[in-house]
Amino acid sequence: MQSRLLGSFIPSREKAESLKKLRIIKQNLIHIHGLPKHLVDVKMLKSNEYFGQYGTIKNVVLSRKINPETGKEIYSVYITYENKTEAACAILCADSLLIYGKIIRVVFGTTKFCNQFLSNKKCRKSEKCKFLHQLASNEDITIDANTNFSYDEYLKLSKKIIEQSILNLNIKNIFLKR
């Protein structure tokens, strides 16, 4: 028996459970790790001095955690761009930059499906919810949430996605010119 899910179909409850275990690499979302504390500011990050120079920023989410081993605060930022080309540009230009004595790391960001969406319920957070309310598109890449990528492995995956996008763009341009 199938249940209707906002215009798409999820075959079963088991399928919904399996979707809960996925992380989706969003190609218009970047994750920045290692920013100095004084730069973890939405207005500053959106400016043309920083990440605004790479494209139109739709959303910025700041995250602060405590490192259990050191007790120090760790800041990370998620920036959603208008499109995947802008996000790829930010990754290529900003990853491994030395900013105020700290090397920042920039990769594609991941998200997951909203539990309310998977339960076929209306999300209470609506527009403010940072999780997906639709099935992943064919362009999106999914990974098992239990996969433990090292940062370097994830960076390689991000750069492979960018290379594939560039290759696809070049192939399209070749055919458009004919």
Backbone as ProteinMPNN parsed JSONL, in Angstrom:
{"seq_chain_A": "MQSRLLGSFIPSREKAESLKKLRIIKQNLIHIHGLPKHLVDVKMLKSNEYFGQYGTIKNVVLSRKINPETGKEIYSVYITYENKTEAACAILCADSLLIYGKIIRVVFGTTKFCNQFLSNKKCRKSEKCKFLHQLASNEDITIDANTNFSYDEYLKLSKKIIEQSILNLNIKNIFLKR", "coords_chain_A": {"N_chain_A": [[0.84, -1.183, 0.0], [0.575, 2.203, -0.876], [1.511, 5.451, 0.331], [0.478, 8.82, 0.017], [2.65, 11.513, -0.536], [2.951, 14.661, -0.447], [2.705, 15.118, -3.309], [4.52, 13.279, -4.232], [5.357, 9.788, -4.144], [5.755, 7.517, -1.503], [6.672, 4.311, -1.134], [6.297, 2.678, 1.162], [6.121, 2.283, 4.758], [8.536, 1.303, 5.581], [10.222, 2.28, 3.619], [10.154, 5.021, 4.21], [11.425, 4.909, 6.683], [13.966, 4.106, 5.84], [14.705, 6.365, 4.429], [15.105, 8.154, 6.477], [17.63, 7.563, 7.29], [19.353, 8.681, 5.543], [21.703, 11.113, 4.315], [21.673, 14.053, 2.478], [23.522, 15.46, -0.026], [23.552, 18.716, -0.682], [23.847, 20.678, -3.428], [23.817, 23.408, -3.558], [24.467, 24.301, -1.129], [26.82, 25.142, 1.318], [29.249, 24.082, 3.745], [31.043, 25.501, 6.276], [33.901, 25.236, 8.161], [35.891, 25.918, 10.991], [36.089, 28.657, 11.224], [37.244, 31.725, 12.649], [36.021, 32.918, 15.815], [35.111, 35.622, 15.869], [34.284, 36.035, 13.277], [31.992, 34.672, 12.898], [29.325, 35.672, 12.064], [26.33, 36.68, 10.738], [25.757, 38.948, 9.063], [28.337, 39.822, 8.387], [29.389, 37.522, 7.108], [27.722, 37.39, 4.874], [28.548, 39.554, 3.45], [30.289, 41.21, 0.699], [32.963, 41.08, 1.137], [33.438, 38.662, 2.261], [31.7, 35.727, 2.037], [29.623, 36.564, 0.399], [30.642, 37.457, -1.965], [30.71, 35.375, -3.758], [28.214, 34.815, -4.728], [24.571, 34.974, -4.722], [23.24, 34.881, -1.586], [20.963, 32.888, 0.052], [20.354, 31.924, 2.591], [21.693, 31.707, 5.924], [23.042, 29.661, 8.365], [24.113, 29.419, 11.621], [26.277, 27.525, 13.712], [27.157, 26.255, 16.889], [29.248, 24.329, 18.81], [30.526, 22.394, 21.557], [33.716, 21.151, 21.934], [34.197, 17.992, 23.138], [36.58, 16.928, 24.051], [38.413, 19.022, 24.4], [36.961, 21.089, 25.444], [36.653, 23.474, 24.196], [34.954, 25.956, 22.193], [33.463, 25.216, 19.064], [32.917, 26.469, 15.925], [30.707, 26.44, 13.191], [29.389, 27.015, 9.92], [26.574, 27.151, 7.8], [25.84, 27.899, 4.547], [23.442, 28.785, 2.239], [23.267, 29.05, -1.157], [21.965, 30.743, -4.069], [22.256, 29.086, -6.302], [23.899, 26.061, -7.52], [26.297, 26.575, -8.849], [27.331, 28.903, -7.727], [27.81, 27.998, -5.118], [29.747, 26.042, -5.613], [31.804, 27.649, -6.572], [32.397, 29.105, -4.242], [33.423, 27.041, -2.653], [35.673, 26.211, -4.146], [37.178, 28.577, -4.12], [37.434, 29.354, -1.408], [38.097, 27.196, 0.295], [40.534, 25.956, 2.491], [41.689, 28.417, 3.008], [43.702, 30.734, 4.798], [42.699, 32.432, 7.49], [42.96, 34.984, 9.69], [44.927, 33.526, 11.074], [43.843, 30.977, 11.141], [43.038, 28.014, 9.415], [40.456, 27.623, 7.208], [37.884, 25.296, 6.33], [35.97, 24.31, 3.597], [33.191, 22.763, 2.285], [30.644, 20.958, 0.395], [27.423, 21.185, 1.863], [25.404, 19.027, 3.893], [22.122, 17.668, 4.328], [19.075, 16.413, 5.808], [16.005, 14.522, 5.586], [13.011, 16.052, 6.681], [11.426, 14.953, 9.593], [8.69, 15.266, 9.975], [7.779, 15.577, 7.357], [8.422, 13.018, 6.363], [6.618, 11.582, 7.808], [4.336, 12.245, 6.623], [3.094, 14.571, 7.478], [2.218, 17.979, 8.201], [4.838, 20.253, 8.494], [5.678, 21.904, 11.456], [7.471, 23.945, 11.658], [7.612, 25.004, 9.198], [8.592, 27.328, 6.832], [10.955, 27.936, 8.164], [12.189, 25.597, 8.777], [15.057, 23.608, 8.524], [15.375, 21.296, 7.174], [14.696, 18.847, 4.531], [11.706, 18.968, 2.594], [10.801, 17.63, 0.475], [11.263, 15.018, -1.932], [14.566, 13.942, -2.79], [16.218, 15.33, -5.634], [17.153, 14.114, -8.924], [19.684, 15.099, -9.338], [20.738, 15.42, -6.821], [22.907, 14.036, -4.353], [23.007, 11.215, -2.378], [23.975, 9.947, 0.795], [24.654, 7.366, 3.143], [23.768, 8.01, 6.442], [25.247, 6.848, 8.432], [27.744, 6.518, 7.421], [31.1, 7.055, 7.902], [32.886, 9.485, 6.902], [36.156, 10.769, 6.513], [37.311, 14.125, 6.919], [38.93, 14.856, 4.776], [38.246, 12.885, 2.884], [35.609, 13.6, 2.418], [35.992, 16.131, 1.38], [37.324, 15.469, -0.989], [35.205, 14.153, -2.276], [33.428, 16.317, -2.552], [34.901, 17.936, -4.312], [35.01, 16.243, -6.503], [32.343, 16.223, -7.271], [32.109, 18.876, -8.074], [33.937, 18.885, -10.23], [32.589, 17.108, -11.961], [30.293, 18.603, -12.46], [31.4, 20.781, -13.82], [32.44, 19.453, -16.045], [30.026, 18.487, -17.177], [28.826, 20.964, -17.783], [30.659, 21.976, -19.655], [30.345, 20.065, -21.686], [27.658, 20.514, -22.38], [27.921, 23.138, -23.363], [29.521, 22.709, -25.602], [27.769, 21.259, -27.274], [25.759, 23.168, -27.563], [26.985, 25.085, -29.111], [27.114, 23.992, -31.602]], "CA_chain_A": [[0.0, 0.0, 0.0], [1.375, 3.412, -0.965], [0.945, 6.64, 0.954], [0.749, 10.029, -0.762], [3.554, 12.392, 0.2], [3.119, 15.957, -1.097], [2.923, 15.022, -4.742], [5.405, 12.16, -4.537], [4.884, 8.591, -3.464], [6.69, 6.718, -0.731], [6.034, 3.008, -1.228], [5.951, 1.996, 2.407], [6.683, 2.827, 5.992], [9.95, 0.882, 5.59], [10.939, 3.225, 2.754], [10.292, 6.247, 4.988], [12.464, 4.636, 7.685], [15.271, 4.1, 5.174], [15.026, 7.75, 4.075], [15.59, 8.82, 7.695], [19.039, 7.23, 7.471], [20.143, 9.295, 4.478], [22.123, 12.511, 4.278], [21.625, 14.495, 1.093], [24.481, 16.521, -0.33], [22.878, 19.772, -1.427], [24.899, 21.316, -4.199], [23.787, 24.864, -3.397], [24.717, 24.507, 0.302], [28.202, 24.894, 1.742], [29.528, 23.974, 5.177], [32.327, 26.131, 6.582], [34.384, 24.794, 9.465], [37.167, 26.495, 11.395], [36.097, 30.121, 11.217], [37.477, 32.373, 13.947], [34.777, 33.278, 16.491], [34.621, 36.961, 15.524], [33.735, 36.041, 11.917], [30.738, 33.919, 12.875], [28.342, 36.746, 12.099], [25.571, 36.563, 9.495], [25.943, 40.131, 8.211], [29.709, 39.814, 7.891], [29.548, 36.41, 6.179], [26.982, 37.704, 3.657], [29.16, 40.702, 2.775], [31.143, 40.928, -0.457], [34.319, 40.812, 1.631], [33.525, 37.255, 2.619], [31.056, 34.743, 1.172], [28.704, 37.213, -0.529], [31.312, 37.685, -3.253], [30.577, 34.207, -4.638], [26.877, 34.712, -5.287], [23.418, 35.395, -3.925], [23.043, 34.028, -0.41], [19.556, 32.763, 0.439], [20.198, 31.639, 4.016], [22.901, 31.408, 6.695], [22.758, 29.019, 9.661], [25.305, 29.35, 12.458], [26.256, 26.396, 14.641], [28.211, 26.286, 17.894], [29.315, 23.114, 19.626], [31.662, 22.308, 22.464], [34.56, 19.978, 21.723], [34.194, 17.272, 24.42], [37.948, 16.633, 24.478], [39.143, 20.237, 24.801], [36.069, 22.043, 26.098], [36.623, 24.714, 23.412], [33.843, 26.122, 21.263], [33.726, 24.977, 17.65], [31.898, 27.146, 15.133], [30.58, 26.103, 11.782], [28.377, 27.82, 9.251], [25.965, 26.611, 6.592], [25.364, 28.97, 3.678], [22.691, 28.337, 1.07], [23.348, 29.974, -2.294], [20.884, 30.7, -5.059], [22.43, 27.943, -7.195], [25.049, 25.201, -7.242], [27.518, 27.163, -9.405], [27.836, 29.833, -6.71], [28.345, 27.202, -4.013], [30.993, 25.423, -6.087], [32.793, 28.734, -6.616], [32.797, 29.379, -2.853], [34.271, 25.932, -2.198], [36.962, 26.262, -4.853], [37.933, 29.781, -3.765], [37.632, 29.597, 0.021], [38.61, 26.068, 1.068], [41.946, 25.984, 2.914], [42.198, 29.774, 3.199], [44.196, 31.096, 6.117], [42.01, 33.65, 7.92], [43.326, 35.323, 11.064], [45.719, 32.451, 11.663], [43.12, 29.701, 11.135], [42.7, 27.482, 8.101], [39.046, 27.234, 7.146], [37.561, 24.213, 5.406], [34.671, 24.553, 2.974], [32.71, 21.639, 1.474], [29.193, 20.974, 0.244], [26.699, 20.849, 3.073], [24.423, 17.944, 3.796], [20.909, 17.816, 5.119], [18.302, 15.177, 5.855], [14.582, 14.748, 5.408], [12.231, 16.444, 7.857], [10.645, 13.83, 10.123], [7.266, 15.545, 9.727], [7.579, 15.266, 5.942], [8.436, 11.565, 6.202], [5.407, 11.052, 8.448], [3.23, 12.793, 5.837], [2.442, 15.589, 8.294], [2.656, 19.344, 7.934], [5.916, 20.665, 9.393], [5.311, 23.043, 12.291], [8.441, 25.024, 11.47], [7.325, 25.51, 7.864], [9.697, 27.934, 6.07], [12.167, 28.016, 8.977], [12.76, 24.262, 8.937], [16.272, 23.494, 7.706], [15.413, 19.969, 6.573], [14.004, 18.727, 3.255], [10.275, 18.683, 2.565], [10.534, 17.013, -0.822], [12.219, 13.966, -2.222], [15.781, 14.425, -3.433], [16.158, 15.326, -7.094], [18.134, 13.224, -9.549], [21.008, 15.717, -9.22], [21.225, 15.33, -5.443], [23.673, 12.841, -4.013], [22.659, 10.766, -1.032], [24.927, 9.058, 1.462], [24.136, 6.787, 4.378], [24.145, 8.851, 7.581], [26.195, 6.114, 9.273], [29.049, 6.494, 6.772], [32.049, 7.95, 8.566], [33.891, 10.052, 6.016], [37.092, 11.726, 7.09], [37.098, 15.412, 6.27], [39.627, 14.817, 3.492], [37.442, 12.083, 1.959], [34.44, 14.388, 2.054], [36.486, 17.196, 0.514], [37.545, 14.847, -2.304], [33.888, 13.934, -2.858], [32.932, 17.64, -2.95], [35.631, 18.39, -5.503], [34.599, 15.368, -7.603], [31.034, 16.729, -7.686], [32.373, 20.112, -8.817], [34.544, 18.501, -11.51], [31.539, 16.535, -12.801], [29.432, 19.716, -12.876], [32.144, 21.534, -14.836], [32.469, 18.606, -17.234], [28.682, 18.529, -17.77], [28.636, 22.3, -18.328], [31.471, 22.063, -20.867], [29.714, 19.231, -22.715], [26.467, 21.246, -22.84], [28.37, 24.277, -24.163], [30.01, 22.182, -26.889], [26.608, 20.931, -28.093], [25.01, 24.385, -27.863], [27.718, 25.834, -30.125], [26.978, 23.324, -32.911]], "C_chain_A": [[0.884, 1.245, 0.0], [0.684, 4.551, -0.236], [1.362, 7.857, 0.137], [1.596, 10.973, 0.083], [3.8, 13.649, -0.62], [3.482, 15.847, -2.573], [3.861, 13.903, -5.156], [4.881, 10.95, -3.784], [6.027, 7.924, -2.725], [6.037, 5.347, -0.634], [5.587, 2.399, 0.095], [6.549, 2.726, 3.592], [8.17, 2.492, 6.091], [10.796, 1.84, 4.748], [11.168, 4.548, 3.495], [11.382, 6.077, 6.044], [13.85, 4.649, 7.051], [15.688, 5.519, 4.776], [15.531, 8.54, 5.279], [17.089, 8.622, 7.883], [19.941, 7.881, 6.427], [20.547, 10.727, 4.803], [22.155, 12.879, 2.804], [22.615, 15.631, 0.924], [23.751, 17.525, -1.205], [23.949, 20.6, -2.122], [24.825, 22.837, -4.211], [24.05, 25.266, -1.937], [26.179, 24.217, 0.613], [28.274, 24.831, 3.257], [30.93, 24.528, 5.395], [32.704, 25.755, 8.003], [35.709, 25.501, 9.756], [37.231, 28.007, 11.355], [36.446, 30.661, 12.602], [36.145, 32.904, 14.509], [34.239, 34.639, 16.042], [34.076, 37.06, 14.091], [32.417, 35.281, 11.811], [29.596, 34.909, 13.122], [27.64, 36.776, 10.737], [25.837, 37.732, 8.557], [27.343, 40.137, 7.593], [29.902, 38.711, 6.838], [28.851, 36.67, 4.846], [27.637, 38.825, 2.843], [30.032, 40.257, 1.603], [32.602, 40.721, -0.069], [34.522, 39.332, 1.905], [32.736, 36.408, 1.622], [30.011, 35.318, 0.221], [29.319, 37.426, -1.901], [31.123, 36.539, -4.241], [29.186, 34.042, -5.23], [25.806, 35.191, -4.325], [23.17, 34.395, -2.804], [21.57, 34.064, -0.006], [19.38, 32.612, 1.944], [21.564, 31.353, 4.643], [22.464, 30.809, 8.028], [24.082, 28.879, 10.401], [25.157, 28.2, 13.444], [27.433, 26.516, 15.608], [28.118, 25.012, 18.717], [30.523, 23.212, 20.544], [32.424, 21.016, 22.164], [34.667, 19.24, 23.056], [35.602, 16.989, 24.946], [38.657, 17.86, 25.035], [38.29, 21.221, 25.584], [35.963, 23.362, 25.335], [35.403, 24.73, 22.491], [34.312, 25.875, 19.837], [32.573, 25.608, 16.877], [31.896, 26.596, 13.72], [29.393, 26.877, 11.226], [27.873, 27.054, 8.036], [25.418, 27.787, 5.799], [24.67, 28.341, 2.478], [22.761, 29.429, 0.01], [22.145, 29.793, -3.202], [21.007, 29.474, -5.959], [23.741, 27.21, -6.895], [26.359, 25.767, -7.798], [28.154, 28.117, -8.395], [28.458, 29.083, -5.536], [29.675, 26.564, -4.404], [32.121, 26.459, -6.133], [33.307, 29.049, -5.213], [33.728, 28.292, -2.33], [35.65, 26.025, -2.834], [37.82, 27.445, -4.411], [38.292, 29.876, -2.287], [38.194, 28.421, 0.816], [40.109, 26.207, 1.279], [42.534, 27.386, 3.003], [42.663, 29.958, 4.64], [43.569, 32.437, 6.483], [42.304, 33.876, 9.399], [44.008, 34.155, 11.772], [45.042, 31.09, 11.713], [42.835, 29.287, 9.696], [41.238, 27.063, 8.136], [38.876, 26.13, 6.11], [36.141, 24.464, 4.899], [34.341, 23.378, 2.061], [31.209, 21.822, 1.238], [28.557, 20.582, 1.569], [25.748, 19.692, 2.825], [23.209, 18.29, 4.652], [20.219, 16.46, 5.175], [16.837, 15.529, 5.655], [13.95, 15.125, 6.734], [11.394, 15.249, 8.306], [9.148, 14.022, 9.9], [6.907, 15.208, 8.279], [7.499, 13.754, 5.738], [7.23, 10.901, 6.845], [4.14, 11.537, 7.745], [2.393, 13.773, 6.65], [2.989, 16.953, 7.906], [3.717, 19.729, 8.973], [5.502, 21.922, 10.154], [6.244, 24.226, 12.095], [8.298, 25.691, 10.107], [8.577, 26.053, 7.175], [11.013, 27.96, 6.852], [12.841, 26.668, 9.195], [13.951, 24.116, 8.001], [16.393, 22.136, 7.021], [14.544, 19.918, 5.315], [12.535, 18.336, 3.417], [9.854, 18.163, 1.199], [11.574, 15.931, -1.043], [13.421, 14.562, -2.946], [15.613, 14.356, -4.947], [17.206, 14.357, -7.636], [19.549, 13.77, -9.435], [21.602, 15.564, -7.818], [21.922, 14.001, -5.205], [23.336, 12.48, -2.581], [23.747, 9.842, -0.501], [24.27, 8.546, 2.734], [24.653, 7.623, 5.547], [25.168, 8.173, 8.485], [27.584, 6.026, 8.658], [29.956, 7.5, 7.453], [33.139, 8.366, 7.591], [34.87, 10.866, 6.839], [36.845, 13.035, 6.358], [37.749, 15.428, 4.89], [38.846, 14.006, 2.459], [36.221, 12.874, 1.485], [34.829, 15.545, 1.136], [36.738, 16.655, -0.892], [36.217, 14.616, -3.017], [33.307, 15.265, -3.348], [33.603, 18.105, -4.237], [35.301, 17.533, -6.72], [33.245, 15.828, -8.155], [31.222, 17.997, -8.52], [32.959, 19.793, -10.19], [33.496, 17.95, -12.466], [30.614, 17.632, -13.31], [30.106, 20.525, -13.975], [32.183, 20.752, -16.139], [31.116, 18.631, -17.942], [28.409, 19.879, -18.423], [29.417, 22.456, -19.631], [30.863, 21.245, -21.999], [28.473, 19.928, -23.262], [26.865, 22.408, -23.732], [28.855, 23.841, -25.528], [28.825, 21.909, -27.805], [25.794, 22.156, -28.454], [25.665, 25.186, -28.982], [27.547, 25.23, -31.517], [25.737, 23.731, -33.637]], "O_chain_A": [[1.831, 1.337, 0.781], [-0.544, 4.624, -0.182], [2.48, 7.91, -0.377], [1.307, 11.208, 1.256], [4.748, 13.704, -1.403], [4.469, 16.432, -3.019], [3.976, 13.614, -6.347], [4.051, 11.084, -2.885], [7.13, 7.784, -3.255], [4.936, 5.238, -0.094], [4.592, 1.675, 0.135], [7.358, 3.644, 3.454], [8.963, 3.278, 6.609], [11.927, 2.169, 5.106], [12.251, 5.126, 3.414], [12.173, 6.991, 6.276], [14.803, 5.145, 7.652], [16.876, 5.844, 4.781], [16.299, 9.488, 5.121], [17.744, 9.418, 8.555], [21.152, 7.66, 6.424], [19.821, 11.454, 5.481], [22.617, 12.095, 1.975], [22.559, 16.635, 1.635], [23.377, 17.217, -2.337], [24.843, 21.151, -1.48], [25.679, 23.491, -4.809], [23.876, 26.426, -1.563], [26.712, 23.179, 0.223], [27.471, 25.444, 3.961], [31.889, 24.074, 4.771], [31.918, 25.935, 8.934], [36.544, 25.66, 8.865], [38.315, 28.583, 11.443], [35.998, 30.12, 13.613], [35.256, 33.29, 13.75], [33.032, 34.79, 15.855], [33.469, 38.07, 13.735], [31.798, 35.253, 10.747], [29.003, 34.975, 14.199], [28.297, 36.885, 9.701], [26.115, 37.525, 7.376], [27.502, 40.427, 6.407], [30.512, 38.949, 5.795], [29.327, 36.224, 3.802], [27.307, 39.015, 1.672], [30.454, 39.104, 1.519], [33.391, 40.232, -0.877], [35.633, 38.813, 1.795], [33.093, 36.384, 0.444], [29.557, 34.615, -0.682], [28.601, 37.561, -2.892], [31.352, 36.713, -5.438], [28.989, 33.226, -6.131], [26.096, 35.736, -3.26], [22.923, 33.214, -3.049], [21.007, 35.129, 0.246], [18.403, 33.095, 2.517], [22.468, 30.832, 3.99], [21.625, 31.374, 8.73], [25.042, 28.305, 9.888], [24.067, 27.931, 13.948], [28.553, 26.834, 15.209], [27.063, 24.664, 19.247], [31.426, 24.019, 20.322], [31.845, 19.93, 22.145], [35.179, 19.807, 24.021], [35.794, 16.828, 26.151], [39.405, 17.769, 26.009], [38.811, 22.079, 26.297], [35.262, 24.273, 25.775], [34.894, 23.69, 22.073], [35.412, 26.272, 19.452], [31.404, 25.322, 17.138], [32.945, 26.324, 13.136], [28.517, 27.329, 11.964], [28.642, 26.395, 7.335], [24.628, 28.579, 6.314], [25.229, 27.484, 1.793], [22.371, 30.573, 0.244], [21.409, 28.811, -3.104], [19.999, 28.881, -6.342], [24.574, 27.683, -6.121], [27.428, 25.464, -7.267], [29.374, 28.132, -8.23], [29.503, 29.48, -5.02], [30.618, 26.55, -3.614], [33.259, 26.161, -5.77], [34.507, 29.239, -5.016], [34.708, 28.585, -1.645], [36.669, 25.932, -2.149], [39.044, 27.334, -4.334], [39.341, 30.419, -1.942], [38.721, 28.624, 1.91], [40.853, 26.535, 0.355], [43.754, 27.536, 3.067], [42.082, 29.402, 5.572], [43.868, 33.458, 5.863], [41.943, 33.061, 10.249], [43.701, 33.843, 12.923], [45.601, 30.144, 12.267], [42.442, 30.107, 8.866], [40.827, 26.259, 8.973], [39.63, 26.047, 5.14], [35.237, 24.786, 5.67], [35.119, 23.038, 1.17], [30.584, 22.72, 1.803], [29.089, 19.749, 2.303], [25.347, 19.422, 1.693], [23.284, 19.101, 5.575], [20.731, 15.474, 4.645], [16.48, 16.703, 5.565], [14.308, 14.586, 7.781], [10.731, 14.608, 7.49], [8.423, 13.056, 9.663], [5.857, 14.624, 8.012], [6.621, 13.264, 5.028], [6.859, 9.787, 6.476], [3.024, 11.283, 8.199], [1.167, 13.812, 6.541], [4.084, 17.064, 7.354], [3.516, 19.553, 10.174], [5.03, 22.89, 9.556], [5.864, 25.372, 12.334], [8.796, 26.795, 9.886], [9.53, 25.303, 6.957], [12.083, 28.002, 6.244], [13.943, 26.605, 9.739], [13.866, 24.46, 6.822], [17.396, 21.855, 6.365], [13.755, 20.827, 5.061], [12.176, 17.502, 4.247], [8.686, 18.252, 0.822], [12.634, 15.932, -0.417], [13.297, 15.574, -3.635], [14.96, 13.456, -5.476], [18.041, 13.848, -6.889], [20.511, 13.003, -9.434], [22.821, 15.577, -7.651], [21.562, 12.978, -5.788], [23.372, 13.324, -1.686], [24.352, 9.068, -1.242], [23.429, 9.223, 3.326], [25.848, 7.909, 5.625], [25.882, 8.849, 9.226], [28.508, 5.518, 9.292], [29.609, 8.676, 7.565], [34.17, 7.705, 7.464], [34.469, 11.576, 7.761], [36.233, 13.045, 5.289], [37.174, 15.958, 3.939], [38.784, 14.388, 1.291], [35.849, 12.825, 0.313], [34.084, 15.895, 0.221], [36.403, 17.311, -1.878], [36.107, 14.853, -4.22], [32.753, 15.329, -4.445], [32.94, 18.611, -5.143], [35.309, 18.029, -7.846], [33.031, 15.821, -9.368], [30.571, 18.17, -9.551], [32.533, 20.359, -11.196], [33.505, 18.281, -13.652], [30.193, 17.599, -14.466], [29.462, 20.911, -14.95], [31.984, 21.317, -17.214], [31.056, 18.779, -19.163], [27.823, 19.935, -19.504], [28.899, 23.006, -20.602], [30.864, 21.683, -23.149], [28.253, 19.937, -24.473], [26.221, 22.65, -24.753], [28.622, 24.537, -26.517], [28.854, 22.277, -28.98], [25.195, 22.201, -29.528], [24.979, 25.89, -29.722], [27.814, 25.902, -32.513], [25.486, 23.257, -34.745]]}, "name": "protein", "num_of_chains": 1, "seq": "MQSRLLGSFIPSREKAESLKKLRIIKQNLIHIHGLPKHLVDVKMLKSNEYFGQYGTIKNVVLSRKINPETGKEIYSVYITYENKTEAACAILCADSLLIYGKIIRVVFGTTKFCNQFLSNKKCRKSEKCKFLHQLASNEDITIDANTNFSYDEYLKLSKKIIEQSILNLNIKNIFLKR"}
